[in-house]
Every structure is written in C-alpha cells, then in structure tokens.
Amino acid sequence: MANKIHLMQMLIHTACTHTLLGWADPRDEQLDGLQDFAYWQGLARTLERGCFDGVFFADSPATHAVYKSSVVPSVQYGASWPNHDPMPLVAIMAAATKHLGIGVTLSTTGTTPYLATRRLSTLNYLSRGRVGWNIVSGFSMAEHMANGMGAQMPHDERYDQADEFMAICHELWNSVPRDAILKNAATGQFADPAKIRQVDFKGKYLSCKAVAPVLPSEYGLPVLFQAGSSGRGMKFAMDHAEIIFAIQGHVPGMIKSMEQLRTAAKEHGKSEAPKVLYGLQPIVRSTDAQARARMDELKERIPLEAILARLSGVFGVDLSQFDPDRPMKEMETQASRGLMAATLSGADGGTVTLRQAAAQWALSVAIPQVVGTPEHVAAEIERMWRETGCYGFNLSPTTNPDSVDDFVDQVVPILQKRGVYRTEYEGETFRQNLMA
Ligand SMILES: Cc1cc2nc3c(=O)[nH]c(=O)nc-3n(C[C@H](O)[C@H](O)[C@H](O)COP(=O)(O)O)c2cc1C
C-alpha cells in the first residue's frame, strides 16, 4: 500500500471509453474530439490540475467479430469501432503538460519489438520520461486476423512470445550506454560505435538484428504496466511490470486478487508488495439520488447486443448462444481469462447470469462504480484503498470530459483535505511520481 492514493485516468481513442453509447449522450464531446487536438490537451490539463499520476490509454486495435461471428453490432453501436491509434495522443497530451504521465497500450502480437521500442522510446525521449507502456499480449482474435496471423494464438503461447518480445526490447534499451554519445564537434564524432552493441536476437518466435533506434535517455525506459491476471498472465506481470492494472467487480474480489498477487510476488522472490491499481468508475452529482439517476440514464440507452458484442470479443466466446438469464460458468478461452473470471464471480462468491454480467459491462467493463456526492465518492475511495491495500485506482470515465471535470473539481479537493492524495507532484517523470 502506498502512503498516498495513486490515480490514473483510463481513456480510449475511440467514440467512447468504457461507457457504451457514451457518444450518444448530449454532454459527451469525445466524438468531436476525435478530430481535435484541443479536446485531448484540455483533458490532459484537467488531469494535471488534479495531480493525476497519468492517463492510461486502453486500446482495442481491431473490431471484435466474435458475437454472431460478425462485426455488425460492434460497428453499428460503435461498441469496438473505430479503432484510432492512441500513440499520437501521447505526444499531443505530453506537449500540453509538464508532469502528467501518459501510458499507452501496445500489444506484443500487433507489432515488432524493434518498432515498439522505437515508438515508445522516441516519445519518452521527447517528453523527458513521461511515457508508460501497458504491455498486453493481444487477446483479441480481431487483432490477430487484422494483422494477417490467420488464427488466434493460444493463450499461454502468447505470453511465451511476449517474453521474447520483452527480452528484445530490453536488449535494445540496454545496448547504447549514455557515454557512447560523444557529440564531439571538433572531431565530428557523434557516437562511439565501439560502445554500441548491435542486437542480434534469434528466438523461437521473434528475431531482431539492429542497432537501437533511439538515443539513450537519462530518464530510462518507459514505465512498464501489465494487466494479465490469469496464472500465466500474473507470471508475466511479475517478470516485467512495475505497476499492475487490475479489474475486480467488488471489494472482496480486490482483496482476494491482492492476496494472489502478493503470493505471486513472493514466489517470484520479490521483496516488495506489488503495486496494483484497480479500475473504478466514479459517478458524481450533488446528491446521491441525482448520481444514481445519472447512472440509470446512461445505462438505459445501451442495447444488450452492443454489450454482448464487446463482451464476446473479450471472452473470445460467442455469447449469442447463451440464455441471458442462466448462471454463467467460466469457459475455456484463448482470449482474456482474467477478465472472464473477474466478470463471472459474484461478490458473495456465487455465480452471475449473462444479463447481470452485461449490466456491469454496459458502463464500465466490469469495473465497479462509486456513485454519489463528492464526499461519498471520496470516502468510498479511501475506504476501498485502505481495505484492499492497493496502490491506487485507474478511473474509468462515463462521458467525456464532463465526468473527468466533475472528479477533478469536486472529489480531488476532498481527497486532498483527507490527506490521502498529493497536492503537488513530487517528481518530474512519470516513474518518479508513480513511485513517490
Ligand atoms: C485494467 C485493464 C486494462 C486492460 N486494457 C487492455 C487494453 O487496453 N488492451 C488489451 O488488449 N487488453 C487489455 N486488458 C487485458 C489484459 O491486458 C490481458 O490481455 C487480458 O486480461 C488477458 O490476460 P489474462 O488471460 O492473463 O488475464 C486490460 C486488462 C485490465 C485488467
């Protein structure tokens, strides 16, 4: 547990974040913001004003086509389409801020390690250490098909491949020491080739022969995040991540998952407890009744089919085959085992029906809501942080940017008054602030 709550803000570079049909809400500005630098820079400035550690861009790089084996509902409702690239937003948002970190999701099945380190380290260099990488192994069949892989790669094998991916990234990151850069104007020597190691990696899945593409930086690597929560996913997180993102639908689930992650950390010989940020969706209004009414208003417009299109893509299972009112059991999947387990476990340890799971996915992909007045939301966040021993929270907005504004203007000052949240940034870089 940190001595202060750490906060990140989830965003997605598409028509809505987790709240399906968010784009249809009169308050929402994100759809127009897809063609407007100022929209993203405004969000970044608001988050920096609220002393957030950073933004986290989730990414679904291709349109889900698992539900009824079709892209139709995903496209029709904007449920997982369009799939704009979050990477340019890192530069746009970093340019408008001084402290805010910007984490971006990049899948190890959707690119090569050389291109990943090139893109991420270029941005980290430009922003002086304010970039983070959410390393995902790419659970989405749509991504695999879009990238010409022909079929979905089996679950555990994706992580084996991702291990190789990370080995190459680290070789590239470690191959140019800072003293290799001479910048000697008198001799014309820019760099000392004798100090630069050319990477020549040949693995089972991946290979790379290259000189590292980016100058070494005093700010080191991008901050590494990971969110796999299956057994194999957790091992990968322990091997590679500095911060773990997780989703659990309720506090008992968070407590249980913290225990599992602490055990996994010990088994991996780590002396420190894992730093875990749980997903949370605040809905803030001046009264509890108004906040609940806002939640209902957002939920009412979402068709079951739009939810099931997204959920089927994440589960890797066509959910049109199931009776929505029968309890669901975990199924074998090559997609996201962790998110399936988190979605299908009831707070009391019982099962949930597909309709109940869909109700929770509609607004927040199984992330629990805290709904009420600013005082209530702040008190609940502090309670959850203390009860679970987590590092902090990764907030999911409903509509943008108003729900982010509400949180920063109304809840952050209360958390600060309660002494559980920073009033100014401790450091310069994303890592310094996250680790403070
Ligand atoms: C908070 C959170 C955010 C995630 N964001 C993404 C994402 O943006 N893109 C993605 O492909 N997977 C994302 N995932 C999925 C995981 O990274 C992981 O691929 C998935 O849970 C499957 O791994 P597992 O079977 O080991 O749990 C996210 C998971 C969590 C918990």
The ligand as a Tripos MOL2 file, in Angstrom:
@<TRIPOS>MOLECULE
LIG
   31    33     1     0     0
SMALL
NO_CHARGES

@<TRIPOS>ATOM
      1 C1         -7.3660   -2.5970  -16.3160 C.3       1 LIG1
      2 C2         -7.1520   -3.4520  -17.5220 C.ar      1 LIG1
      3 C3         -6.9340   -2.8300  -18.7260 C.ar      1 LIG1
      4 C4         -6.7080   -3.5760  -19.8630 C.ar      1 LIG1
      5 N1         -6.5080   -2.9420  -21.0280 N.ar      1 LIG1
      6 C5         -6.3230   -3.6480  -22.1540 C.ar      1 LIG1
      7 C6         -6.1620   -2.9950  -23.3840 C.ar      1 LIG1
      8 O1         -6.1890   -1.7770  -23.4670 O.2       1 LIG1
      9 N2         -5.9930   -3.7480  -24.4860 N.ar      1 LIG1
     10 C7         -5.9500   -5.1090  -24.4360 C.ar      1 LIG1
     11 O2         -5.7560   -5.7310  -25.4730 O.2       1 LIG1
     12 N3         -6.1020   -5.7550  -23.2660 N.ar      1 LIG1
     13 C8         -6.3080   -5.0510  -22.1510 C.ar      1 LIG1
     14 N4         -6.5030   -5.6970  -20.9700 N.ar      1 LIG1
     15 C9         -6.4850   -7.1470  -20.9710 C.3       1 LIG1
     16 C10        -5.2060   -7.6840  -20.3710 C.3       1 LIG1
     17 O3         -4.0960   -6.9650  -20.7000 O.3       1 LIG1
     18 C11        -4.9480   -9.1220  -20.7300 C.3       1 LIG1
     19 O4         -4.6090   -9.1960  -22.0690 O.3       1 LIG1
     20 C12        -6.1250   -9.9530  -20.5420 C.3       1 LIG1
     21 O5         -6.6700   -9.7800  -19.2800 O.3       1 LIG1
     22 C13        -5.7700  -11.4090  -20.8170 C.3       1 LIG1
     23 O6         -4.8230  -11.8360  -19.9690 O.3       1 LIG1
     24 P1         -5.1380  -12.9330  -18.8860 P.3       1 LIG1
     25 O7         -5.8550  -14.0100  -19.6050 O.co2     1 LIG1
     26 O8         -3.7590  -13.3160  -18.4220 O.co2     1 LIG1
     27 O9         -5.9460  -12.2700  -17.8200 O.co2     1 LIG1
     28 C14        -6.7230   -4.9880  -19.8160 C.ar      1 LIG1
     29 C15        -6.9740   -5.6150  -18.5970 C.ar      1 LIG1
     30 C16        -7.1800   -4.8650  -17.4640 C.ar      1 LIG1
     31 C17        -7.4080   -5.5770  -16.1820 C.3       1 LIG1
@<TRIPOS>BOND
     1     1     2 1
     2     2     3 ar
     3     2    30 ar
     4     3     4 ar
     5     4     5 ar
     6     4    28 ar
     7     5     6 ar
     8     6     7 ar
     9     6    13 1
    10     7     8 2
    11     7     9 ar
    12     9    10 ar
    13    10    11 2
    14    10    12 ar
    15    12    13 ar
    16    13    14 ar
    17    14    15 1
    18    14    28 ar
    19    15    16 1
    20    16    17 1
    21    16    18 1
    22    18    19 1
    23    18    20 1
    24    20    21 1
    25    20    22 1
    26    22    23 1
    27    23    24 1
    28    24    25 2
    29    24    26 1
    30    24    27 1
    31    28    29 ar
    32    29    30 ar
    33    30    31 1
@<TRIPOS>SUBSTRUCTURE
     1 LIG1         1 GROUP 0 **** ****
